[in-house]
Amino acid sequence: MGTTLDQLDAELTRLLGSAVESGITPSAVCAVAVDGERLPVITVGDAVRFGAGGVELPAGQRTPADAGTFYDLASVTKTVTAVTALALVDGGVLQLDEPVADLLPGWAPDAGGEAGGNVVTNDGGGDGNAVTKAGGKETVTLRHLLTHTSGLPAVWPGWRVPLAAGLPFDREALLADLLSTELAHAPATRFEYSCTGFNTIMALAEHATGQSWPELVRAHVLARLAGESGLTFFPGAARCAATEHQPEHGRGMVRGTVHDEAAWSLGGAAGNAGLFGTAPALLDFGESLRAGLPGILSPGLAEAMWTDQLPAVLGDSLPGSGAEYGHGLGLRIGQSAWMGSSDARGHNGFTGTSLLVDRGAGISIALLSNRVHPRRESSDVGGLRLAVSRTVYAALS
């Protein structure tokens, strides 16, 4: 096995080096574990290659990436959000199938009011679903939110309003606006990946506990992980890989602050994005997921993260629901575009990050990059993710 792992290390180093040399990403860091044995962390490229004005820096002024570099995990954050919410279910604070409206004021209009349960709008999706402005939202549950079947739209644009007006972000007002978002589809009829839904999970958890989101995530997840010090919402810019140059938002070169604008407007720590991590720390989280999150979740809920929920949630709607792949409670299942195996679970992130875990194969892969540096249009790391996954699987076949 030693020779095989050495060969795997060499091939992964070549893949990451090629991605950096071809301009796919300024840097990439990869951490892999096989049956609990961790390979040396592979680091290539510059965590900071472009300066404050988006101009490429001379070689001597760049910041090389290393195993301790913190990357903006983007939507990989959603896996930790899911675990945090499920820990609250374990504690009896939340229920998977209780309507969100029963716990969260402002979520659904009063069914007896102007937007009552009999008010219907066309969802515009061409599938004939009718959405009740109040009644539909009143049936949405935490399970729907965790599986992207709530009917909520993919994104919430509310952060743009104060930004366009030159006003500071007011988190309380922004959350109220987010919670008033109308459904795009009837609940449990379609799969639509929704950042809005995961920020709703955050709002639900905060209201139910009276604690801030960073406090909840740290207490229920991060503090219970071996590499907890390498996962944080607020890492400090000097330790971070830079992401995008955003002068249009008055941000300049973003570094050490969450790239996602919705999460940024909500204070930087959010349910859809906001966590930063090193590759070894994300690998520790992946290994914990692979082992069933011991000391964090009960076995039943840990298994529910791994188990495809969509057949039961969507029922007869599944064939036309738009769900190409399975989805557990917070984990994507078998996405062929980057996972390389139908048995894999995990999540990817817009900034160029991903976490893959496979219990049967005994592997975890944390791949971090800052492909949006200096602009999001620069590249797509989907091919790199898939090449890395396939290389690990091939080495073990």
TANORCOR-V281990 format. One record per pair of residues at least 12 apart in sequence whose C-alpha atoms are under 10 Angstrom apart, sorted by sequence separation. I is the first residue (numbers start at 1). J is the second residue. If there is no record, write none. Layout:
BEGIN
I&J, I&J
END
This chain:
BEGIN
16&28, 29&41, 30&42, 31&43, 49&61, 50&62, 119&131, 120&132, 121&133, 140&152, 159&171, 162&174, 202&214, 242&254, 243&255, 249&261, 256&268, 257&269, 258&270, 260&272, 261&273, 262&274, 263&275, 290&302, 311&323, 324&336, 332&344, 333&345, 334&346, 335&347, 344&356, 345&357, 346&358, 354&366, 355&367, 369&381, 15&28, 16&29, 29&42, 30&43, 46&59, 48&61, 49&62, 50&63, 118&131, 119&132, 120&133, 137&150, 161&174, 218&231, 241&254, 242&255, 243&256, 246&259, 260&273, 261&274, 289&302, 292&305, 310&323, 331&344, 332&345, 333&346, 344&357, 345&358, 353&366, 354&367, 355&368, 16&30, 28&42, 29&43, 30&44, 48&62, 49&63, 117&131, 118&132, 119&133, 120&134, 136&150, 137&151, 202&216, 218&232, 240&254, 241&255, 242&256, 243&257, 245&259, 259&273, 260&274, 289&303, 292&306, 331&345, 332&346, 333&347, 343&357, 344&358, 345&359, 353&367, 354&368, 13&28, 28&43, 29&44, 47&62, 48&63, 49&64, 117&132, 118&133, 119&134, 120&135, 136&151, 137&152, 158&173, 159&174, 181&196, 202&217, 217&232, 218&233, 240&255, 241&256, 242&257, 243&258, 244&259, 258&273, 259&274, 310&325, 311&326, 330&345, 331&346, 332&347, 339&354, 343&358, 344&359, 352&367, 353&368, 354&369, 13&29, 27&43, 28&44, 29&45, 46&62, 47&63, 48&64, 116&132, 117&133, 118&134, 119&135, 120&136, 158&174, 159&175, 181&197, 217&233, 239&255, 240&256, 243&259, 258&274, 289&305, 290&306, 310&326, 311&327, 326&342, 330&346, 331&347, 332&348, 338&354, 339&355, 340&356, 342&358, 343&359, 344&360, 352&368, 353&369, 13&30, 27&44, 28&45, 45&62, 46&63, 47&64, 48&65, 115&132, 116&133, 117&134, 118&135, 119&136, 158&175, 179&196, 237&254, 238&255, 239&256, 240&257, 242&259, 257&274, 258&275, 289&306, 308&325, 309&326, 310&327, 325&342, 328&345, 330&347, 331&348, 339&356, 341&358, 343&360, 344&361, 351&368, 352&369, 353&370, 367&384, 368&385, 12&30, 26&44, 27&45, 28&46, 29&47, 45&63, 46&64, 47&65, 115&133, 116&134, 117&135, 118&136, 158&176, 159&177, 178&196, 179&197, 214&232, 237&255, 238&256, 256&274, 257&275, 258&276, 308&326, 309&327, 310&328, 327&345, 328&346, 338&356, 339&357, 343&361, 346&364, 348&366, 351&369, 352&370, 353&371, 367&385, 12&31, 25&44, 26&45, 27&46, 28&47, 45&64, 46&65, 47&66, 115&134, 116&135, 117&136, 158&177, 159&178, 178&197, 214&233, 236&255, 237&256, 257&276, 307&326, 308&327, 309&328, 310&329, 326&345, 327&346, 339&358, 344&363, 345&364, 346&365, 348&367, 349&368, 350&369, 351&370, 352&371, 366&385, 12&32, 25&45, 26&46, 27&47, 44&64, 45&65, 46&66, 114&134, 115&135, 117&137, 131&151, 157&177, 158&178, 179&199, 214&234, 235&255, 236&256, 237&257, 256&276, 306&326, 307&327, 308&328, 309&329, 341&361, 344&364, 346&366, 348&368, 349&369, 350&370, 351&371, 352&372, 365&385, 9&30, 25&46, 26&47, 27&48, 43&64, 44&65, 45&66, 111&132, 113&134, 117&138, 156&177, 157&178, 178&199, 179&200, 235&256, 236&257, 306&327, 307&328, 308&329, 309&330, 350&371, 351&372, 352&373, 367&388, 9&31, 25&47, 26&48, 27&49, 43&65, 44&66, 47&69, 111&133, 112&134, 156&178, 178&200, 234&256, 235&257, 305&327, 306&328, 307&329, 334&356, 350&372, 351&373, 367&389, 9&32, 21&44, 26&49, 42&65, 43&66, 44&67, 47&70, 111&134, 155&178, 156&179, 158&181, 233&256, 234&257, 304&327, 305&328, 306&329, 308&331, 333&356, 365&388, 8&32, 20&44, 21&45, 26&50, 42&66, 43&67, 47&71, 109&133, 110&134, 111&135, 157&181, 175&199, 179&203, 233&257, 234&258, 304&328, 305&329, 306&330, 307&331, 308&332, 332&356, 333&357, 334&358, 352&376, 365&389, 17&42, 19&44, 20&45, 41&66, 42&67, 43&68, 108&133, 109&134, 110&135, 156&181, 175&200, 178&203, 179&204, 233&258, 303&328, 304&329, 305&330, 306&331, 307&332, 308&333, 331&356, 351&376, 364&389, 16&42, 17&43, 18&44, 19&45, 20&46, 41&67, 43&69, 108&134, 109&135, 155&181, 302&328, 303&329, 304&330, 305&331, 306&332, 307&333, 331&357, 339&365, 350&376, 363&389, 16&43, 17&44, 40&67, 41&68, 107&134, 108&135, 111&138, 175&202, 176&203, 302&329, 304&331, 305&332, 306&333, 352&379, 354&381, 365&392, 13&41, 14&42, 16&44, 17&45, 108&136, 109&137, 110&138, 123&151, 153&181, 175&203, 301&329, 305&333, 352&380, 353&381, 354&382, 364&392, 5&34, 13&42, 15&44, 16&45, 108&137, 109&138, 152&181, 153&182, 351&380, 352&381, 353&382, 356&385, 363&392, 9&39, 12&42, 13&43, 14&44, 107&137, 108&138, 152&182, 153&183, 154&184, 350&380, 351&381, 352&382, 355&385, 363&393, 8&39, 9&40, 13&44, 107&138, 108&139, 151&182, 152&183, 153&184, 350&381, 354&385, 361&392, 5&37, 9&41, 10&42, 108&140, 151&183, 152&184, 153&185, 352&384, 353&385, 361&393, 5&38, 6&39, 9&42, 101&134, 107&140, 150&183, 151&184, 152&185, 352&385, 356&389, 363&396, 5&39, 6&40, 150&184, 151&185, 152&186, 233&267, 234&268, 348&382, 362&396, 5&40, 150&185, 151&186, 152&187, 233&268, 234&269, 241&276, 361&396, 29&65, 31&67, 101&137, 102&138, 149&185, 150&186, 151&187, 233&269, 240&276, 361&397, 27&64, 28&65, 29&66, 30&67, 100&137, 101&138, 102&139, 149&186, 150&187, 151&188, 232&269, 233&270, 240&277, 306&343, 348&385, 26&64, 27&65, 28&66, 29&67, 99&137, 100&138, 101&139, 149&187, 150&188, 151&189, 152&190, 154&192, 155&193, 156&194, 240&278, 306&344, 307&345, 26&65, 27&66, 29&68, 99&138, 100&139, 101&140, 102&141, 148&187, 149&188, 150&189, 151&190, 152&191, 153&192, 154&193, 155&194, 156&195, 157&196, 239&278, 306&345, 29&69, 98&138, 99&139, 100&140, 101&141, 148&188, 149&189, 150&190, 151&191, 152&192, 153&193, 154&194, 155&195, 156&196, 233&273, 234&274, 235&275, 236&276, 305&345, 306&346, 98&139, 99&140, 100&141, 147&188, 149&190, 150&191, 151&192, 152&193, 153&194, 154&195, 155&196, 156&197, 233&274, 234&275, 235&276, 29&71, 97&139, 98&140, 99&141, 100&142, 145&187, 148&190, 149&191, 150&192, 151&193, 152&194, 153&195, 154&196, 155&197, 232&274, 233&275, 234&276, 235&277, 28&71, 97&140, 98&141, 99&142, 100&143, 137&180, 140&183, 144&187, 148&191, 149&192, 150&193, 151&194, 152&195, 153&196, 154&197, 156&199, 232&275, 233&276, 234&277, 338&381, 339&382, 97&141, 98&142, 99&143, 100&144, 137&181, 144&188, 147&191, 148&192, 149&193, 150&194, 152&196, 153&197, 231&275, 232&276, 233&277, 338&382, 96&141, 97&142, 98&143, 99&144, 100&145, 137&182, 143&188, 147&192, 148&193, 149&194, 152&197, 231&276, 232&277, 337&382, 338&383, 340&385, 341&386, 344&389, 95&141, 96&142, 97&143, 136&182, 137&183, 140&186, 141&187, 147&193, 148&194, 151&197, 230&276, 231&277, 232&278, 337&383, 338&384, 339&385, 340&386, 95&142, 96&143, 97&144, 136&183, 139&186, 140&187, 141&188, 144&191, 146&193, 147&194, 148&195, 150&197, 230&277, 231&278, 338&385, 339&386, 340&387, 94&142, 95&143, 96&144, 133&181, 134&182, 139&187, 140&188, 145&193, 146&194, 148&196, 149&197, 152&200, 229&277, 230&278, 231&279, 337&385, 338&386, 339&387, 340&388, 341&389, 96&145, 133&182, 134&183, 136&185, 137&186, 138&187, 139&188, 145&194, 148&197, 228&277, 229&278, 230&279, 231&280, 337&386, 338&387, 339&388, 340&389, 341&390, 96&146, 132&182, 133&183, 136&186, 137&187, 145&195, 147&197, 148&198, 227&277, 230&280, 231&281, 336&386, 338&388, 339&389, 340&390, 131&182, 132&183, 133&184, 135&186, 136&187, 145&196, 146&197, 147&198, 227&278, 230&281, 231&282, 335&386, 338&389, 339&390, 340&391, 131&183, 135&187, 136&188, 145&197, 146&198, 217&269, 229&281, 230&282, 306&358, 338&390, 340&392, 341&393, 89&142, 131&184, 132&185, 133&186, 144&197, 145&198, 227&280, 228&281, 306&359, 340&393, 130&184, 131&185, 132&186, 145&199, 214&268, 217&271, 227&281, 228&282, 230&284, 231&285, 339&393, 340&394, 129&184, 130&185, 131&186, 132&187, 142&197, 145&200, 146&201, 214&269, 226&281, 227&282, 290&345, 86&142, 129&185, 130&186, 131&187, 142&198, 145&201, 213&269, 214&270, 225&281, 227&283, 228&284, 289&345, 85&142, 86&143, 128&185, 129&186, 130&187, 212&269, 213&270, 214&271, 225&282, 227&284, 228&285, 289&346, 127&185, 128&186, 129&187, 142&200, 213&271, 217&275, 226&284, 227&285, 125&184, 142&201, 225&284, 226&285, 286&345, 82&142, 86&146, 123&183, 124&184, 125&185, 129&189, 141&201, 214&274, 225&285, 286&346, 85&146, 123&184, 124&185, 129&190, 214&275, 224&285, 226&287, 121&183, 122&184, 123&185, 127&189, 142&204, 225&287, 226&288, 82&145, 121&184, 122&185, 123&186, 127&190, 199&262, 222&285, 225&288, 82&146, 121&185, 122&186, 199&263, 221&285, 224&288, 81&146, 82&147, 196&262, 205&271, 290&356, 291&357, 79&146, 195&262, 199&266, 202&269, 203&270, 289&356, 290&357, 292&359, 78&146, 195&263, 202&270, 203&271, 225&293, 289&357, 290&358, 291&359, 106&175, 107&176, 201&270, 202&271, 224&293, 225&294, 286&355, 287&356, 288&357, 289&358, 290&359, 106&176, 107&177, 199&269, 200&270, 201&271, 202&272, 224&294, 225&295, 285&355, 286&356, 287&357, 289&359, 290&360, 105&176, 106&177, 107&178, 108&179, 109&180, 199&270, 200&271, 201&272, 224&295, 225&296, 286&357, 287&358, 291&362, 106&178, 107&179, 108&180, 198&270, 199&271, 200&272, 221&293, 224&296, 282&354, 283&355, 285&357, 286&358, 287&359, 290&362, 106&179, 107&180, 108&181, 198&271, 199&272, 223&296, 282&355, 283&356, 290&363, 105&179, 106&180, 107&181, 108&182, 197&271, 198&272, 199&273, 221&295, 222&296, 279&353, 283&357, 290&364, 104&179, 107&182, 195&270, 196&271, 197&272, 198&273, 220&295, 221&296, 279&354, 287&362, 289&364, 195&271, 196&272, 220&296, 221&297, 273&349, 279&355, 287&363, 288&364, 195&272, 220&297, 273&350, 286&363, 287&364, 194&272, 195&273, 286&364, 287&365, 285&364, 286&365, 283&363, 284&364, 286&366, 283&364, 284&365, 285&366, 282&364, 283&365, 284&366, 166&249, 282&365, 283&366, 166&250, 178&262, 282&366, 283&367, 164&249, 280&365, 281&366, 282&367, 163&249, 279&365, 280&366, 282&368, 163&250, 279&366, 280&367, 174&262, 278&366, 279&367, 160&249, 278&367, 279&368, 175&265, 260&350, 278&368, 279&369, 174&265, 175&266, 259&350, 260&351, 277&368, 174&266, 259&351, 107&200, 173&266, 171&265, 172&266, 169&264, 170&265, 171&266, 104&200, 107&203, 169&265, 170&266, 171&267, 107&204, 168&265, 169&266, 170&267, 169&267, 104&203, 105&204, 100&200, 104&204, 100&201, 103&204, 104&205, 160&261, 103&205, 104&206, 105&207, 159&261, 160&262, 163&265, 101&204, 104&207, 159&262, 162&265, 100&204, 103&207, 104&208, 157&261, 158&262, 159&263, 103&208, 156&261, 157&262, 159&264, 160&265, 156&262, 159&265, 155&262, 158&265, 159&266, 244&351, 243&351, 243&352, 94&204, 94&205, 93&205, 259&372, 94&208, 93&208, 94&209, 82&198, 85&201, 93&209, 78&195, 81&198, 84&201, 85&202, 88&205, 81&199, 84&202, 255&373, 82&201, 85&204, 191&310, 254&373, 75&195, 78&198, 81&201, 82&202, 85&205, 88&208, 190&310, 253&373, 254&374, 77&198, 78&199, 81&202, 84&205, 88&209, 253&374, 188&310, 191&313, 253&375, 75&198, 190&313, 191&314, 81&205, 188&312, 189&313, 190&314, 188&313, 189&314, 187&313, 188&314, 189&315, 191&317, 243&369, 244&370, 187&314, 188&315, 189&316, 190&317, 191&318, 241&368, 242&369, 243&370, 244&371, 245&372, 88&216, 188&316, 189&317, 190&318, 241&369, 242&370, 243&371, 244&372, 245&373, 246&374, 84&213, 87&216, 188&317, 189&318, 190&319, 191&320, 192&321, 241&370, 242&371, 243&372, 244&373, 245&374, 246&375, 87&217, 188&318, 189&319, 190&320, 191&321, 192&322, 193&323, 242&372, 243&373, 244&374, 245&375, 246&376, 85&216, 189&320, 190&321, 191&322, 192&323, 242&373, 243&374, 244&375, 245&376, 81&213, 84&216, 85&217, 87&219, 88&220, 189&321, 190&322, 191&323, 198&330, 241&373, 242&374, 243&375, 244&376, 84&217, 87&220, 188&321, 189&322, 190&323, 191&324, 243&376, 244&377, 83&217, 84&218, 86&220, 87&221, 191&325, 81&216, 82&217, 84&219, 85&220, 191&326, 81&217, 84&220, 85&221, 191&327, 80&217, 83&220, 84&221, 80&218, 83&221, 84&222, 80&220, 81&221, 80&221, 80&222, 77&231, 77&233, 73&231, 147&305, 146&305, 70&230, 71&231, 72&232, 73&233, 69&230, 70&231, 72&233, 147&308, 149&310, 68&230, 70&232, 147&309, 148&310, 72&235, 146&309, 147&310, 71&235, 149&313, 70&235, 144&309, 149&314, 69&235, 70&236, 143&309, 144&310, 147&313, 70&237, 70&238, 71&239, 72&240, 69&238, 70&239, 71&240, 72&241, 144&313, 69&239, 70&240, 71&241, 72&242, 143&313, 144&314, 68&239, 69&240, 70&241, 71&242, 72&243, 68&240, 69&241, 70&242, 71&243, 149&321, 66&239, 65&239, 149&323, 63&238, 65&240, 66&241, 148&323, 63&239, 65&241, 63&240, 64&241, 63&241, 63&242, 147&326, 148&327, 147&327, 148&328, 146&327, 147&328, 148&329, 146&328, 147&329, 148&330, 72&255, 146&329, 147&330, 71&255, 72&256, 74&258, 145&329, 146&330, 147&331, 70&255, 71&256, 72&257, 73&258, 74&259, 75&260, 143&328, 144&329, 145&330, 146&331, 147&332, 70&256, 72&258, 73&259, 74&260, 85&271, 143&329, 71&258, 72&259, 84&271, 142&329, 143&330, 72&260, 74&263, 81&270, 82&271, 54&244, 55&245, 81&271, 82&272, 51&242, 54&245, 80&271, 81&272, 47&239, 48&240, 49&241, 50&242, 53&245, 54&246, 77&269, 78&270, 79&271, 80&272, 81&273, 47&240, 48&241, 49&242, 50&243, 52&245, 53&246, 54&247, 77&270, 78&271, 79&272, 80&273, 127&320, 47&241, 48&242, 49&243, 50&244, 51&245, 52&246, 53&247, 77&271, 78&272, 79&273, 81&275, 127&321, 46&241, 47&242, 48&243, 50&245, 52&247, 77&272, 78&273, 80&275, 46&242, 47&243, 75&271, 76&272, 77&273, 78&274, 75&272, 76&273, 77&274, 78&275, 54&252, 74&272, 75&273, 76&274, 77&275, 52&251, 53&252, 54&253, 74&273, 75&274, 76&275, 77&276, 52&252, 53&253, 73&273, 74&274, 75&275, 76&276, 77&277, 51&252, 52&253, 72&273, 73&274, 74&275, 51&253, 52&254, 72&274, 73&275, 74&276, 50&253, 52&255, 72&275, 73&276, 71&275, 72&276, 73&277, 48&253, 70&275, 71&276, 72&277, 73&278, 80&285, 70&276, 71&277, 72&278, 73&279, 76&282, 79&285, 83&289, 90&296, 91&297, 48&255, 69&276, 70&277, 71&278, 79&286, 90&297, 91&298, 47&255, 69&277, 70&278, 71&279, 89&297, 90&298, 68&277, 69&278, 70&279, 73&282, 87&296, 88&297, 89&298, 68&278, 69&279, 79&289, 83&293, 86&296, 87&297, 90&300, 67&278, 68&279, 69&280, 70&281, 86&297, 87&298, 90&301, 66&278, 67&279, 68&280, 84&296, 86&298, 89&301, 28&241, 66&279, 67&280, 68&281, 83&296, 84&297, 27&241, 67&281, 83&297, 87&301, 26&241, 86&301, 87&302, 26&242, 86&302, 26&243, 83&301, 86&304, 83&302, 86&305, 83&305, 82&305, 79&305, 96&329, 43&279, 42&279, 41&279, 41&280, 40&280, 38&280, 86&329, 85&329, 86&330, 38&283, 85&330, 38&284, 82&328, 83&329, 31&278, 32&279, 33&280, 82&329, 83&330, 30&278, 31&279, 32&280, 82&330, 83&331, 29&278, 30&279, 31&280, 81&330, 82&331, 29&279, 30&280, 31&281, 33&283, 79&329, 80&330, 28&279, 29&280, 31&282, 32&283, 33&284, 36&287, 79&330, 80&331, 31&283, 32&284, 35&287, 78&330, 79&331, 30&283, 31&284, 33&286, 34&287, 78&331, 79&332, 32&286, 33&287, 36&290, 76&330, 32&287, 36&291, 76&331, 79&346, 79&347, 78&347, 79&348, 76&346, 77&347, 78&348, 76&347, 77&348, 78&349, 75&347, 76&348, 77&349, 74&347, 75&348, 76&349, 74&348, 75&349, 76&350, 73&348, 74&349, 75&350, 76&351, 73&349, 74&350, 75&351, 76&352, 79&355, 72&349, 73&350, 74&351, 75&352, 76&353, 72&350, 73&351, 74&352, 75&353, 76&354, 72&351, 73&352, 74&353, 75&354, 76&355, 71&351, 72&352, 73&353, 74&354, 71&352, 72&353, 73&354, 71&353, 73&355, 73&367, 73&368, 72&368, 73&369, 71&368, 72&369, 73&370, 70&368, 71&369, 72&370, 69&368, 70&369, 71&370, 65&369, 56&374, 54&373, 55&374, 54&374, 53&374, 54&375, 47&369, 48&370, 52&374, 30&353, 46&369, 47&370, 50&373, 51&374, 28&352, 29&353, 30&354, 31&355, 32&356, 33&357, 34&358, 35&359, 45&369, 46&370, 49&373, 50&374, 27&352, 28&353, 32&357, 35&360, 37&362, 38&363, 41&366, 42&367, 43&368, 44&369, 48&373, 49&374, 25&351, 35&361, 36&362, 37&363, 38&364, 43&369, 47&373, 48&374, 25&352, 34&361, 35&362, 36&363, 24&352, 34&362, 35&363, 36&364, 33&362, 34&363, 35&364, 33&363, 34&364, 32&363, 33&364, 34&365, 32&364, 33&365, 31&364, 32&365, 33&366, 31&365, 32&366, 30&365, 31&366, 32&367, 30&366, 31&367, 29&366, 30&367, 31&368, 29&367, 30&368, 28&367, 29&368, 30&369, 28&368, 29&369, 27&368, 28&369, 29&370, 27&369, 28&370, 26&369, 27&370, 28&371, 25&369, 26&370, 27&371, 24&369, 25&370, 26&371, 24&370, 25&371, 26&372, 27&373, 24&371, 25&372, 26&373, 23&371, 24&372, 25&373, 26&374, 20&369, 25&374, 16&367, 20&371, 19&371, 16&369, 25&378, 24&378, 25&379, 23&378, 24&379, 25&380, 23&379, 24&380, 25&381, 28&384, 24&381, 24&382, 30&388, 34&392, 24&383, 25&384, 33&392, 24&384, 32&392, 19&381, 34&396, 19&383, 19&384, 18&384, 16&384, 15&384, 16&385, 15&385, 16&387, 15&387, 16&388, 15&388, 12&387, 13&388, 12&388, 15&391, 11&388, 12&389, 12&391, 8&388, 11&391, 12&392, 11&392, 9&391, 8&391, 9&392, 8&392, 11&395, 8&393, 8&394, 9&395, 5&392, 8&395, 7&395, 8&396, 5&395, 4&395, 5&396, 4&396, 1&395, 1&396
END
